[in-house]
């Protein structure tokens, strides 16, 4: 009965927002100017009241919104206070003085934010926003590998659960993976769980890398043939790829880098035309920053990231949904691995 009542209240709250869209559109005009070539005016008229209300609630709750690069433009440019890749979000979450942190990303990102901010409220608008990489390995798997390779240090990609991070010597992101592996001073390391990122690391270091068979369901779809087709259709196009793609894709690209590395490359080189071999919304978000660059969209979306919407961000702020908790013992052990990663910094990307 109570759930039905709450649902009715939420429906009413959202419906009342739409009563004066013209004022909301006017209030968000500066933001829309940045994304107008990405979002039609009729769509923005629907988003604007939600954005205005989210901004009001952020101030009321002393909240900050973190948004990953794969979020849609209306979230990334419309309501986010902190944007970036997994490492950037982890670092900036630790620096924030907000009482409430709303993570617009997937669940492992919200866990990481809670690990580095144990005394703050961390919310994720949809707790079912998962990750194929995080789900590809369990703590028992990690313990089994440590038994099989005694004494070999474990490097774990940040795209993992808190429980897996707790079994790890140090975490990494795609931006600093090579530097993290080499920092351990070991002839061999266990690298988890992304097989393709691990192959890229192995190709760029003399350290022997023991791999796990985990993949990102978005990046594993790309092939070297896709790049050949792009080059044939768009002569002179620049191709930049995320290292979660398979090695033949990376070898065919002009540049390989993390999401932050890709953005920095575009800012530095300002190519006439470029395709980002990664999640499609990232191209939209970067295109808003560099309208003079022609971005060819790969149109491969992460279904988990797309579970986050303006509507459930609003509900999250209004009703405190959904709080993220990490077992204290697990959090303490995982924090060590995450803090070691943060101390390493971004690396060469």
Residue, then its C-alpha position, 0 to 999 in steps of 0.5 A: x500500500x505504501x509503495x503504491x502511495x509513494x509511486x503516486x506521489x512520484x508520478x504527481x511530482x514529475x507531472x507537475x514539473x511538466x506544467x511550465x516547460x517554457x520557464x524551465x527551457x529558459x532557465x536551462x538555455x545556457x546548457x542547451x546551447x552546448x548540446x543543441x546539435x545533439x538533442x532536438x528542442x522538443x526533447x529538451x523541453x521534456x528534460x528541462x523541468x527535470x533538470x531544474x528540479x534536480x538542481x534544486x534538490x542538489x542544493x537542498x540535500x547538499x548533494x553532488x552528482x558524479x557522471x561517467x563519460x558513458x552517460x547521456x548528454x542530458x545527464x552528463x552536461x545537464x546535471x553532473x557536477x563531476x564527470x570523467x572516467x572511473x579514476x577521475x570519479x574515484x579521485x573527485x569523490x574523495x575530494x568532495x565535501x558534499x553530504x550526498x554523492x549520487x553516482x550516475x554510472x554502474x554499481x561498482x562505481x558507486x561501491x568505489x565511491x562508498x569505499x573512499x567516502x565511508x561516512x557519506x551517503x552514496x546513492x545509485x539511481x538504479x541498483x540494477x545498473x551492473x557491468x559484464x566485467x564486474x560480473x565475470x569474476x568472484x572473490x573465490x576466483x581470485x583466491x583460486x588464482x592466488x593459490x595457483x600462483x603463490x606470491x604473484x601480485x594481483x592487479x585488478x581493474x577498477x571495474x570489479x566488485x568491492x569483494x574482488x577489490x578486497x582480494x587484490x594488491x592494487x587496483x588500476x584503470x585503463x588510464x594507468x594499467x601499464x604503470x600500475x603493473x610495472x610499479x610492483x617490480x615483479x616479473x609476473x602479475x595476475x591481471x583481472x578481469x579484462x582479458x583484452x585490457x590485459x593483452x594490451x598491457x602485456x603488449x606494452x610491458x616486459x612483465x609477464x601478465x596472467x590473464x582472466x577471461x572477462x570482457x566488456x559486452x560493449x567493447x568486445x563487439x568491435x572488430x578490426x573489420x569495423x575499422x577497415x569499413x570506417x576508413x573505406x567510407x570516410x577516407x582520412x578518418x582518425x580512429x581512436x579505441x579503448x583498450x577494452x577492445x580486442x588486440x586486433x582492433x587496437x592494432x588497427x587504430x591510430x590511437x589507443x587510450x582510456x576515455x580521458x586519454x581519448x578526450x585529451x587526444x581530441x583536444x590536442x589534435x582537433x582532427x577533422x573527422x574521428x570515430x571513437x571505438x567505445x560506448x556511443x554516448x561518449x562521442x556525443x558528450x565529447x562532440x559537445x565540447x568540440x563542435x568543429x570536429x566531425x564525430x562518426x558515431x559507433x552507436x554501440x550503447x551500454x545497456x547498464x549505463x542507460x538504466x540511469x535517467x533524469x527521472x530516476x536521478x530525481x527520484x534518488x535525490x527526492x527519496x534517498x534511493x538507492x543507498x550503497x553499503x559495503x561491508x566494513x571489513x570488505x571496505x577496509x581491505x578494498x580501500x587499501x587497493x583503491x588508495x594505492x591506485x589513487x596514489x599512482x595517479x593517472x599514468x600515461x594513459 
